[in-house]
Amino acid sequence: MFVEAKHPVRASKRTIDQALDGAVPNWREINRHPQWLEWLQEPDPYSRVKRQRLLDEAVERGDANRVIAFFNGFLGEAAWRQGAANQQPSRQAATGQRIYSRSEITRMAALRRQGKIDDQTWARWEHELCAASREGRIAGGLSLDGR
């Protein structure tokens, strides 16, 4: 769970909250979600350190970008966990369709390389990603002319 920072860094906590409001508008809802809390108890696949510990460190350092990356990582992974896609909170466009970040796309590719995403799930992901790209639902994505 995204915890309240200790008193000396309260200004950093406010800065992180503001950054999260802009990058992950429903972060407060996600922060209370049981699957988010479970996800934080899992080890990070690269460092093997529990995600909660890494998130706590990012909050203590006032590293808003890293805190945002945790939420985006969860959202990207949660959308494709087997049988759970409809139960997960997600970022959505005004149309109600999911918005993907470049970091989520990178994370999904890493999970595929690690063998954590099967062929059928990967095919669905590619189809959805192509549609999202066409519809401009990739935050920070490039336009078709590369700009």
C-alpha positions as CSV (number, residue, x, y, z in Angstrom):
1,M,0.0,0.0,0.0
2,F,1.2,3.5,-0.8
3,V,1.9,4.7,2.7
4,E,2.0,8.2,4.2
5,A,5.5,9.4,4.3
6,K,7.1,10.2,7.6
7,H,6.8,13.8,8.8
8,P,10.1,15.3,7.5
9,V,9.2,14.5,3.9
10,R,5.5,15.6,4.0
11,A,6.2,18.2,1.2
12,S,7.6,15.5,-1.0
13,K,4.4,13.4,-0.3
14,R,2.3,16.3,-1.5
15,T,4.4,16.6,-4.6
16,I,4.1,12.8,-5.3
17,D,0.3,13.0,-4.8
18,Q,0.1,15.8,-7.3
19,A,2.2,13.9,-9.8
20,L,0.1,10.8,-9.4
21,D,-3.1,12.8,-9.9
22,G,-1.8,13.9,-13.3
23,A,-0.4,10.5,-14.4
24,V,-2.7,8.0,-12.8
25,P,-6.0,9.8,-12.0
26,N,-7.5,6.8,-10.1
27,W,-4.4,6.0,-8.1
28,R,-6.3,6.5,-4.8
29,E,-8.8,3.8,-5.8
30,I,-6.0,1.5,-6.9
31,N,-4.2,2.1,-3.6
32,R,-7.0,0.5,-1.7
33,H,-7.5,-2.4,-4.2
34,P,-6.8,-5.8,-2.7
35,Q,-5.0,-7.0,-5.8
36,W,-2.7,-4.0,-5.7
37,L,-1.8,-4.8,-2.1
38,E,-1.1,-8.5,-3.1
39,W,1.0,-7.3,-6.1
40,L,3.1,-5.2,-3.8
41,Q,3.9,-8.2,-1.7
42,E,5.4,-10.0,-4.7
43,P,9.2,-9.7,-5.4
44,D,10.2,-7.4,-8.2
45,P,11.3,-9.6,-11.1
46,Y,14.6,-7.8,-11.5
47,S,15.8,-7.1,-8.0
48,R,13.9,-9.9,-6.2
49,V,13.1,-7.3,-3.5
50,K,9.4,-7.0,-2.5
51,R,7.7,-4.3,-4.4
52,Q,6.3,-2.7,-1.2
53,R,9.8,-2.1,0.0
54,L,10.9,-0.6,-3.3
55,L,7.8,1.6,-3.3
56,D,8.4,2.7,0.3
57,E,12.0,3.7,-0.7
58,A,10.7,5.7,-3.6
59,V,8.2,7.6,-1.4
60,E,10.9,8.3,1.2
61,R,13.2,9.7,-1.5
62,G,10.4,11.8,-2.9
63,D,10.8,10.1,-6.3
64,A,7.5,10.8,-8.0
65,N,8.5,9.2,-11.3
66,R,9.4,6.0,-9.7
67,V,6.1,5.9,-7.6
68,I,4.2,6.5,-10.8
69,A,6.1,3.7,-12.5
70,F,4.9,1.3,-9.8
71,F,1.2,2.2,-10.4
72,N,1.7,1.9,-14.2
73,G,3.5,-1.4,-13.8
74,F,0.6,-2.8,-11.8
75,L,-1.9,-1.5,-14.3
76,G,0.0,-3.0,-17.2
77,E,0.5,-6.4,-15.5
78,A,-3.0,-6.5,-14.0
79,A,-4.7,-6.1,-17.3
80,W,-3.3,-9.3,-18.6
81,R,-3.2,-11.6,-15.6
82,Q,-5.1,-14.7,-16.5
83,G,-8.8,-14.4,-15.7
84,A,-8.5,-11.1,-13.8
85,A,-8.7,-8.4,-16.6
86,N,-12.3,-7.5,-15.8
87,Q,-11.6,-7.3,-12.0
88,Q,-8.7,-4.8,-12.1
89,P,-8.9,-1.1,-11.8
90,S,-7.5,0.6,-15.0
91,R,-6.7,3.9,-16.6
92,Q,-9.4,4.8,-19.1
93,A,-9.9,7.5,-21.7
94,A,-13.0,9.6,-21.7
95,T,-14.5,7.0,-24.1
96,G,-14.1,4.3,-21.4
97,Q,-11.3,2.6,-23.3
98,R,-7.9,1.8,-21.6
99,I,-5.0,4.2,-22.0
100,Y,-1.5,2.5,-22.0
101,S,1.8,4.1,-21.1
102,R,5.1,3.4,-22.8
103,S,6.4,1.9,-19.6
104,E,3.4,-0.5,-19.4
105,I,4.2,-1.6,-23.0
106,T,7.9,-2.1,-22.1
107,R,6.8,-4.1,-19.0
108,M,4.5,-6.4,-21.0
109,A,7.3,-7.1,-23.5
110,A,9.6,-8.0,-20.6
111,L,7.0,-10.4,-19.2
112,R,6.6,-12.0,-22.6
113,R,10.4,-12.5,-22.9
114,Q,10.4,-14.1,-19.4
115,G,7.7,-16.6,-20.6
116,K,5.1,-15.2,-18.2
117,I,2.6,-14.4,-21.1
118,D,1.4,-17.2,-23.2
119,D,0.9,-17.0,-27.0
120,Q,-2.9,-16.5,-26.9
121,T,-2.7,-13.7,-24.3
122,W,0.2,-12.1,-26.2
123,A,-1.9,-12.1,-29.4
124,R,-4.8,-10.4,-27.6
125,W,-2.3,-7.9,-26.2
126,E,-0.8,-7.1,-29.7
127,H,-4.3,-6.7,-31.1
128,E,-5.3,-4.3,-28.3
129,L,-2.0,-2.4,-28.5
130,C,-2.4,-1.9,-32.3
131,A,-6.0,-0.6,-31.7
132,A,-4.8,1.7,-28.9
133,S,-2.1,3.1,-31.1
134,R,-4.5,3.8,-34.0
135,E,-6.9,5.5,-31.6
136,G,-4.3,7.6,-29.8
137,R,-4.6,5.7,-26.5
138,I,-0.9,5.4,-25.8
139,A,0.3,8.1,-23.4
140,G,3.5,9.5,-24.7
141,G,3.2,7.5,-27.9
142,L,4.6,8.6,-31.2
143,S,2.3,9.7,-34.0
144,L,2.3,7.7,-37.2
145,D,4.8,10.1,-38.8
146,G,7.2,9.4,-35.9
147,R,6.8,12.7,-34.1
